[in-house]
Amino acid sequence: WNGGVLTITNAETDGVAVSSTGPQNGCKYAPPGDTCERTETINLECGTFSAQQSGSEYNGEVSWVIKGADGETVAEASSTSSATFSTCGVTAAPTPTPPVPPVGEIPPQFIVSGFAESCPNQAVFDGVYLPVAKTKSERWYYKNENDHYMYWDSQCDGTGAINLPNLWIFDETEPSTTPENDLDEDNTCVFGAFKTSTSMTPPLGTTTWTVACGSRGWISLSITLKVAEDRLITNGYQLYNTISQNGNNVMTSGDRALIESGTYTCTTCATSQTMFDVELFGNIVCQEDGLSCVLDGQQTRRQMRILDTGDSKLTIKGIKFFRGDPRKPGVFPGGGGMHVSSRCI
């Protein structure tokens, strides 16, 4: 039992008070002819709850209903005097996992981290993984900015001679969409990391993977996968605070700024020379094709200065840079539309 709803009700009464014992307070006094009903949210793993009638005359029933967190009725009963229910030992519905789109839809991007921190020679497996295509198992495989891959394989050597079935895998080799198994077609099980799972989608959260870590051999490491979030942008103020390093709600590296079609000028700007100072990786993308998202520098500022993208890629797509600073690079260093620092890749 991990929480739910307790509803205590009594029918029409002639002056009846109904109460629940334990952590919750009961119904208030019900005047003659009224129905007293109270809904309580229960978060205890184990507790006992009761309803008790009292009054000079009683002409109804006390009833209670327990519903789990999923809304399904767990138990219910009624009594002409009192009713008691214990949540101890009641099995709760499983805690829901984070939502992932059905197999038939384009899945989200995933941000992977943990390799660089614990096994630096496998740092190329960190990054943002974009969906590429479905394999024979109807699962998608993914590619990051370092041209490394994440995919699922039912039998990594194709024969079962190596007993490693049902793996999510990080690999430098792109998987094939043709075979049923051994998707990297090497007739063995050589790759960067693996985790046993039959899930249709990569395992989210921080979980344990087995990683090939150079001279340390195969070791168990905590690797984190999370769904990259979309930030919908509809005005210049939002855009500045999402992508510029001095914004007050800068997106997490690996997320995506999804910009609504329109023209964006300097509502809030990074400096007198630049609209946006960007120091992150991920995606800054126009919602529509045809360069319908316009960054207008009004001939007084460059649109972007890319300061640092860490060890990953920043993708800017479908955005028109319009009327940048014509004085650059004459008066100020860097381009009139975009200046990319040497620290960026």
VENGIHU-V930620 format. One record per helix or strand of 3 or more residues. SS is the DSSP state (H for helix, E for strand). FROM is the first residue (numbers start at 1). LEN is the number of residues. Records with the same first field share a line. If there is no record, write none. Layout:
SS->FROM-LEN  FROM-LEN
This chain:
E->4-7  36-7  48-5  62-7  73-7  82-5  110-4  127-8  140-4  149-7  165-7  193-4  205-8  218-10  230-4  256-4  262-3  274-5  282-5  293-4  302-5  314-4  319-4  338-3
H->115-4  120-6  214-3  236-8
